[in-house]
Amino acid sequence: MATDSGTIAALYADERHRLERRFMRRGASAHVAADLVQETFIRLLRSQAGEKAAEIHDLRAYLYRAAESAEADMRRAEIRALRVIVRGAGPDETVADPGPQVEEGMIRDESSREISDAIAGLPPRAREVLFLHKFENLSYAEIAEKLGISRNTVMVHMVRALGLLRGRFAAGKEKTASGRDSGRKLD
């Protein structure tokens, strides 16, 4: 069944968006899906120009088969490229050391120390409520029952603890920005 370019243009207008959505449902980005649609129609045009033109009885079915082939070829090319990258990467080359860098560890330790110091500086009851809620994942009702206080009192202690911590870290940011200590205390 030989077809003219008008028939293929009409098929393109009818099927382009369906094919793009199909490729995207299978994990392709919009850009890759558009490339695959283009590759699919190039294959269809080549088949029409070649000796297979008479063998095609259902153009739409041939189009979807060509789309599957184009997608499979693209996936195989991606896998080959990944194999080349992995094979070519030596210890000093394109693979970064997955371990934490020294600076990252120092920053993390300093941040942990600052947080611990800030929590230690909270009033005892506020610190206890914060610890039970944030680290032991107890609800306000469970904390109230455990400490023998009302739920509203738990909320007051929690708000106070969080407010003091925010103030402490806001003061730390001001100190860092201005180069001097704001002198705020937690209690």
N, C-alpha and C positions, 0 to 999 in steps of 0.2 A: 504494500500500500504506500505509494509515493505521496508525500504531502508537500504542500507549498509553504513558503515562509509565513503567509497569512494565517494558516492553520496553526502553526507553531506559536506565532505571536498571540493568537487568541487563547491557546492552551496556556501560555505563559501568564496572560492576564487572569485566567481562571484559577490557576494552580499555585502561583508564586507564594501567596500569603499562606495557603494551607501547608505547603512544603516548609516554609520558614517556621511556622508554629510547630510542625512535626519535629523538625531538627532541634528546636529549642526545648520541646518536651523531653527530648532524649539527652539534654544536657549541653547543647551548643549555645554559645552566646549569640546575640542578635547579629553581630558582625560575621561570625563563622557560619551561622545559618544562611545569611545572604550569600556568602561565598559558595556554600554547598548548593544552593539553588542555581547559582550561575554555572557551576561546574556540571550540574545535572542537565541543564538545557544545552550546554556546549556538547555534552555527550549525545544528546538527542539530535542536535543538528549534524554532528559528525556521522551518526548512524544513517541519517536521511541522505547524506551526500555519498555514502559508501554503498557497497553491494548489499548491505543488510536491509536497505529500504523496503524491498519487496517482501521481506520476511516479517515485518512488523504489521500485525493485524489489529492490535488495540493500542493506540498511541498513549492513552492515559496509563494503562498497565505498564507499558514499556517505560514511561516517565518515572513511575514509582519504583520500578526495579532499578533504573539508572540512579535514582536518588539513594536507594539502599547501598548500591555499589560505591557511589561517591562518598557516602558517610563511612563505609567500611574502609575504603582506601585512606581517608583522612585519619581515622583512628589508628590504622597500621602505621602511617607515617609518623604520628605522634609518638607511638611506642618505640619505633626505630630511633627517633630523635632522642628520646629519654635514655635509651640504651647507650647511645653514643656519648651522651653527657655523663652518665654514670660510669661508663668504662674509662672515659678520658680523664676523670677527676681523680687526681692524686691527693695525698694528704695536705699538700700546700696549695692546691689549686682552688677550684671554684667552690668547694664545700667549706663553709665556715665552721669553726669549732663550736659544737653545740653547748659546751660548758659555759657557765657564767664568767664574764670577764672580771678581773680583779676590782675594777672601779665599781661595777654593778654590785658586787658583794659588799664592798665598803659602804656604798650608799644605802643598801638594804639594811646592813647592821646599824648604821647611824640612825636611820628612820625607825627601826625597831626599838632602839634605845630611847629615842625621843618619845615615842608612843608609850613605852613602859614607864618612863619618868613622868609623863603627863598623867597617866592613869594612877600612878602611885601618889601623885600630888592631890588627888581628889579627896574630898571628905570621906570618911570610912563608909557611911551608909550609901552614899552616891556611888562609890567605887564598887561596893558589893552588888548593888542593883544592876549597874552596868555590866559587871562580870557575869552575873546570872543570866541576864538577857542576851548579851552579845556572844558570850563564849560557851555558855551551857544551853543556849537556845530555849530558855524557859519563857513562858508567856507572862504578862504582867499579873494575871490571876494566880499563876503558879508561884511567882515570886512573892506575892502578897501572902499567900498561904504559908510558904516556907519561912518567911521572916516575921509573920504574925502582925502585919500591918495592912492597911486598906489598899485597894487597887489604885485609888487616887494618889495615895502617898507614894506608891511605887512610881507612878507617872511623874510626880513632882521631882523625885530623886533622879529619875532618868533624864528629864528635861534639864535639871541643874547640871548633871554630869556632862551631858552633851554640850550645853552652853559653855561650861568652863573649858572643855576640851577645844571647842571652836575658838574661844577667846585666846587660849594658849597658842594654838597654831596660827591664828590670825596675827597675834603678837610676834610670833616667830617669823612670819612673812614680812611684817613691817620691819623687824630687826634686820632681816636679810636685805630688804630693799633699801633701808636707810643706813645700814651699817652700825646701828646702835640698838640696845635693848630697850624695850618699852617699859620694863620694870613691873609688869603685871603679875600678880600672884593668883593662884587658883582659888584659894578660899578666903 
